[in-house]
Every structure is written in C-alpha cells, then in structure tokens.
Amino acid sequence: MLKHLSLGSLVLSMVILLTFTLSAQNKCKVLVKEISAQYHGKCRNGLAQGKGKAEGIDVYTGHFKDGYPDGKGTYVWANGDRYTGEWEHGKRSGTGELTLHMAEGDSTLKGLWKDDKYLGPPPPKPEVLYKSSVERYTFQKIGASRNRVLIDVYQNGSRNPVLDDLMISSTSGTKTFVSNSFGYEFVEFPVTIKVIYYTFSKLHTQKMYVKFEFTISEPGDWRVAIFN
C-alpha cells in the first residue's frame, strides 16, 4: 500500500513539475507571429534568448535574441521551404542556404543575405597575399551585425604584447583598438589589410621582421589571429 502511495505521489509531483515547466515556457515570448505558438528553450526577461525551438505555422530551431531569431538557426516554412544560416533580429542576414521545395524538385540558393534579401553567391574565402615570419594564422567570422576586422597577435601560446614599430593600413574603414586587439571598423568589403611590426623570436634571441597582408571579401565581424 505504501509503495502504491509513493508511486502515486511521484507521478503527481512529475505532473505538477511538468505543468509548471510548460507554464514557464509559455510565458517566454517569441516575437515572430508565425512561430510564436510554442517555445522550448532559454529565456531572459520573458523573451526567447539563447538556443531554443519555436513553433507555430512555421518552425525555427536555433539561437534567439530579445525574442527574435538571431545568430545561427534553421527556419522551416509550412510549405516545406527551409533556410539554414545566419539571422539578425528575425531576418536572414549573413551567410545562409535557402532550399525551395517545388513540385519539379528542390532548388537551392546559397550566399549572402541582408534584411531577408538575397545579395548573391558566397564570396571568396579570406586570402593571404603575403606573409613573413608568420608561423600560422586563422580567420574567424564571429557575426554579421557589424563590418569590422580585429587582429590579435600570439606567441608561445599567449598574446604577444611586444610589437615594435607597428604599422597597419587598410583599403577602407576607421582604425580602432579594442583592449589588446587592433584593426578597422566601418569596413567596406572586400578589404585588404597590411600589418607590419618587429617582435622577438620565440626564444627571445633576436628581433624578427613580420609582415602579413590579406584580403577579406565577405562582410561581417572578423577576428584575425597571427601566430609568430
């Protein structure tokens, strides 16, 4: 008898917990009408924020910000059309792929988007034009909300603070310094940037002349890392 009561109590607790969870989820709003019926995911101040899934006439799975799809995610329309890529404030912005579901077969459109409008095919990947005394390098696009290129220099696994006679030039943008990073904001792409400086070798036995020149064609917020 006690076992049955305990099981019943457990089931009741689970039902109460589920009801509370669903109630909490329903209080978290999605501000796009077509996907606002149900939401499961992270929330802040009553709005979808972070990773989640929103459903209605259409379905969206991905990242949210202030109640809107923002970041990377996949949106599936009621007719079967699908977009996977970058979003900004509920609109396709950045790189993405749209698949149109048609009777004669699917058709795919890849490339750049801005405010839900298709701008064209994918731009070329970042290209290194010249490098001297550079062990390796990386290019990373961290967002589509601003046009900026920030550069970080590393040595022996950490930032390299000793950059003598640093000179940077760019075909567009305004020079900027953010903490230990330097580069350009308000950039018009494609952009070509040149970086020149002197720094010690890894063993600090001699000074090295470093030159790194590159071109980035795709608009966005970019981080470039140089390793000496």
N, C-alpha and C positions, 0 to 999 in steps of 0.2 A: 504493500500500500504506500509506504514511504517512497519507494522507488518511483511509482507512478506519479506521486505528487511532485517529486523533484523534477521529473521529466516534463510534467505539465508546466511547472514554474519556469523551467529553462526555455520551453517553447514560447511561453508568454513574454519572457524577457527579450527573446530574439525578435518577436513581433513588434514589441514596443520600440526596440532599438532600430529596427528597420523602418518603422513609421517615422521615428524621429529623424533618421538619416534622410529619408525621402523628402520630409518636410523641409529640412535644412537645404537640400539640393534645390527644391522648388523656389526657395527664397533667393537663390543665386540667379540673377537675370542674365540673359543673353540679349543684346540689343539689335540683333538682326531678326526681323519678324519671321522669316522663313525657317529658322532653326531654333525658335525660342520656346517650343512646347516642352521639351525636356532637356535637362543638362546634368551631366555627371562629370565632376572634376573639381579642380581647385577654384577657390573663390576668395575675393577680398572686397570688403565694404559692400557686399550684396551684389557684386558683379563678377562674372566669369573672369578668372585671372590665372594664367599658367596653363598647364596641359589639361585638356578635357574633351568631352564629346557632347555636341548639341544636336538635337533632333527636332524636326517639325515636318514640313512638306519636303525639305531637303535635309541633308545630314552633313555635319562638319566635324572632323576629328583632327585635333592639333592644338596649337597654342593660342591663348586668348590674352587680351589686354584691355582692361576697362570695359568688359562686356562684348568686345568685338574680336573676330579672328585677327590675330596679329602675330607675325612670326611665320613659322613653317606649319603647313597643315594641308589636309585634303578635304575638298568640298565636293559632294555628290548631289547633283540636282535630281528632281523627281523623274525626269525623262532619261536618266542614265548618264548624262554628261558628267565628266569628272575633271577637276583641276587639282593638281598637286604642286605645291611650290610655296612661294613667299607671299605674305599678306601684310597689309598695313591699314589699321582702322577699318577692318571689314571689307577692304578692296584688294584685288590682286595687284601686288606691287613688288617688283623684283623679278627673279628668275622663276619660271614655272612651266608646267606642261598641261595643256588642255586637251582632253580626249572627247571628241564629239561622237555620240552614239547615234548612228544613222542606219537606215534600213539596208543600204548597199554596203555597209561595213563601217568600222570606226575610222575616224580621221583625227590625226594628232597635230597639235600646234605647239611647238617648243620655242622658248625665247624669253624676251624681256616684257614686263608688264608695268604699267603705271596707271593708277586710278581706274582699274578694271579695263584698261585699253591695251591691246597688243601693240608693242612697239617694233617688233622684228625678231629675227632669229638670234640664237645665242651669240654673244660677242666672243672674240678670241680670248683664250686664257692669257693671264699675265705673262709677259715675255721679258727675259733678261737680255739687255742689249750689250752690256759689258760688265765684267767683274774682275777685280784684282784683290788678292789676299782675303778672299771670302771663302770660308770652308763650306758653308751651305746656307740656304735661305728658305723662307716659307712665305707664302701669300695666303691670307685668310680674309674672306669677306664675312663680317660679323653682323651686317644688317643692311637694310635698304632705305632707311629713313633719312640718311644724310649722305652727301658726297664728300668724302674725306679720306685721306691716306695718312696713317700714322706709322712711324718707323721706330723699331726697337733694335738695339744692338746688344748682342750677348757674347760672353767669352767664359770658358770654363764652367758652363752650367748656370751662370748668373748674369745679370745685366752688367754691361761694361760702362763704367762711369767716366773713363778716361778717354775722351775723344778730342784730340788736339786739332786745332785749325779746321773745325767742322765747317763744311760748306755744302749747302743744299740749293738746288734750283729746280723749277718746275715750269711746264708749259702753261699752267693755269693754277688758280687757287691763291689763297692767302696763307702765308706762313703761320704755323701755330706750334706751341709747345704745351704738352699735357703731361705733367709730372716728369718722368724720365723719357717720354716719347716726344718725337718731333715729326713734323710733316706739314701737310697742307689741308685746309678745309675750303669749302665752296669751290670744289674742283669741277671742271668741265672735262668729261671723258670723251675720247681717250686722252690720257695724260702721260707724259714722260717725265720722270723724276731722276735727278742725278744726285748722288751722295758721295762726298769726298771727305776723308779725315785721316789722321795719323793715330795709331794706337800701339801699345806694347804687344809683343808676341805673347803666346801662352805662358812661356817660361820667363817673361819679362827680361829677356836678354838683349832685345833690340826693338827699335821702332819700325812699324810697318806702314806702308802707304796703302790705303784702302780706297777703292773706287767701285761704286755699284750704281749702274744705270738700268732702268727698267721702264716698261710701258704697261699700263693697265687700261683696258678698253671698256670693261663693264662698270656702269655706275654703281655706287654703294659706299658703305663704310668699311674701309680696308685696313688691315694691320699687316705690316711687312716686317719680318724678323731677319736680321743679318747676324750670322754667327762667324766670329773670327777665331 
